[in-house]
Amino acid sequence: MAVYANLIIDQGSDFRSTITVEDTTSNIVNLENYTGRGQMRKTYTSNTAYDFTVEIPNPSLGELTISLNSEITTGIKPGRYVYDIEIISSAGVITRVLEGQVEVTPRVTR
């Protein structure tokens, strides 16, 4: 069910993206009673991880918002990373809904 999407994050800036979660038949998934989580890492096996803030602002519309604030992105070295986003049902079922690569672009203005 996971959608593959590459992201670009500007080092030192706030990052925010909203997606709509759909099932395999393109129907919107009602995210009522779900929570979300997500991380990015340099490689799949890296110990260092950056946690996305995952919010579900409109559960009935299947909307999921991921974000990193500028304090976090300032500390991320420019380069390519991998990430994924998961939703967890109230019954504890974990589903990956989004995955891909993240390109962190270097900051010039400090």
N, C-alpha and C positions, 0 to 999 in steps of 0.2 A: 504493500500500500504506500510505501514511501515514495515521495516525489524527489527527483534529483534536481538540485538548483545550486548554482554557484553564487557566492556572495562577494561583494567588495566592501571592505571596511576601511575607512580612513583613520590612520593612527592619530590619536588625540582628539577624535570627534565622537559625539554621541551617535550610536547606530540604533536604528529601529526599523523593523520590517513586519508587515502584517500579511498573513496568508490565510486562505480559506481552505479548510481541510475537507476533502471529498473522498468518497469510497471508490472502489474499482469501477463502478458504473456511473461515476461523475455526479453522484448525489451528495449534497452537503451533509456532513456528519454533525449531528447535534452534540456539542461538547459539554452539555449540562452534566454536572457531577464528575468532570474530568479535571485533572491537573496536568501540568506540563513541565518538562525539564529539557535541558540541552547543554551541550558542551562543544568546545572546539579545542583541538590539540594539534601540535606540529605534525605528528604521525599518529596512527591508530594506537600504537603502543606507548606513546609518551606518557610520562608520569605527570607532567605539568598540564593542567586543564584550565580553561577559562569558561566559567559558567554563564550561560545566557540567562537573563531574566525572561521567564515565559509567563505571559498573561493571556487570559481568555476573556476579552472584553464583551463579546457578543456570542455566548454559547450556542444559541439557536441558529445563528448564521454561520457556525463553524469557523469563526474568526479566532486566530491565534496570533499573538504579537510577541516577537522576540526582540530583545534589546541588550545592548552593552553600553554603559555610560562612559564618558570621556576619561574618567579616572582609570578605568580598566583598559581601554584601548591605548592609552598613553604608554602603558607598561608592556604592550605586545610588540615584539620585534617585527618589522616588515617581513613579508614573505607569504608563502602558501601554507595553509592549514587544512585540516579536515574537520567536519562537524556533523552532528545529527541532532534532531529534535524528536522527542517522544511525548506521547500522551499516555496518561495512566487513568484507567477507569476506577470508579468507586469500588469495584470488585478486585482491583489490583492487576488487571490485564494491561500489559505494556505494549504499545504499538508505535513503531517508528513511522513518523509522517513526513519527515523532511531530512535530506542528507545531501552532502556535496563537499565542495572545496570553498575555502575562504581565502581571498587575496587581501592581505593587509598592506595598504599603500603607505609609504613613509611620509612622515610629517616634516614640513619645512618651517612653518611659523611656530615659534615657541614663545 
